[in-house]
């Protein structure tokens, strides 16, 4: 039997085009200097079409940040069903760093830091649609790891506060690579060096919580 391939509607295709245009505009021009007109023009649709999908610029900003985070989640959870806990966390960390070091990810981060004092609403919207979503996603993954530990006859300890542990994990794996990208230093660590750091950090995290990988 041939699998049925779902054809995406014109409305869905337009929505995707708008989101892609929004990600680019917000990343390149910032929140204040991005207009619904400029997004509509880049997406090749009318301004009314943009408003029909997203009620205002705040909603579109959150949706554009959420789009990048959803793409990250799909990649980060690609190995979430495997039995190897270390491999699952390593994959999550690799995709997280990939997102943080990307041009769009770094531009959005710098934008929100710059806007934090003069326009804190933008930073709040970004945090809700971006970092907070990533933390909650990782906490859910750690909940699953707790279940795996329990199903393995209690080999290792369970994480008592997965939300706090998620924050600890993300801060740990960011390491030097993200700091150097933020400050745009002349020397940047290689992909091999970043991977070695991630492997070491994941091992440290698991040992710290007494979880057998």
Residue pairs with C-beta under 8 A, 6 or more apart in sequence:
11 53
14 43
14 45
14 49
14 53
15 53
17 43
17 44
17 45
18 39
18 40
18 43
18 45
18 49
18 50
18 53
18 54
18 60
19 63
19 64
19 67
20 43
21 39
21 40
21 42
21 43
22 34
22 39
22 43
22 60
22 61
22 63
22 64
23 64
23 67
23 68
23 104
24 42
24 104
25 34
25 38
25 39
25 42
26 34
26 61
26 64
26 108
26 111
27 103
27 104
27 107
27 108
27 111
28 107
29 38
30 111
30 114
30 115
31 57
31 61
31 111
31 115
31 119
31 122
32 115
32 119
32 122
34 57
35 57
36 47
36 50
36 51
36 57
36 60
37 47
39 50
39 60
40 46
40 47
40 49
40 50
43 50
50 60
54 60
54 63
58 121
58 125
61 122
61 125
61 126
61 129
62 125
62 128
62 129
63 129
65 108
65 125
65 126
65 129
65 130
66 129
66 130
66 133
68 99
68 104
68 105
68 108
68 130
69 99
69 129
69 130
69 133
69 134
72 95
72 96
72 98
72 99
72 134
73 133
73 137
75 95
75 98
76 91
76 92
76 95
76 96
76 137
77 92
77 137
77 141
78 91
79 87
79 88
79 91
80 88
80 141
80 144
82 88
83 148
84 213
85 145
85 148
85 206
85 211
85 212
85 213
86 202
86 203
86 206
86 213
88 141
88 145
89 141
89 145
89 169
89 202
89 205
89 206
90 198
90 199
90 202
92 138
92 141
93 169
93 173
93 198
93 201
93 202
94 195
94 198
96 134
96 170
96 173
97 173
97 174
97 177
97 178
97 194
97 198
99 105
100 106
100 109
100 174
100 178
100 181
101 177
101 178
101 181
106 181
106 182
108 126
108 130
109 182
110 182
111 122
111 126
112 122
112 123
112 126
112 127
113 123
115 122
115 123
116 123
134 170
135 163
135 166
135 167
135 170
136 163
136 166
138 166
138 169
138 170
139 162
139 163
139 165
139 166
140 162
142 159
142 162
142 165
142 166
142 169
143 162
145 159
145 211
146 158
146 159
146 162
149 155
149 156
149 157
149 158
149 211
149 212
150 158
152 212
155 212
156 209
156 210
156 211
156 212
157 209
157 210
157 211
159 165
159 209
159 211
165 209
168 205
169 205
172 201
172 204
172 205
173 197
173 198
173 201
173 202
175 197
175 201
176 189
176 197
177 188
177 189
177 193
177 194
177 197
180 187
180 188
180 189
181 188
189 197
203 213
206 212
206 213
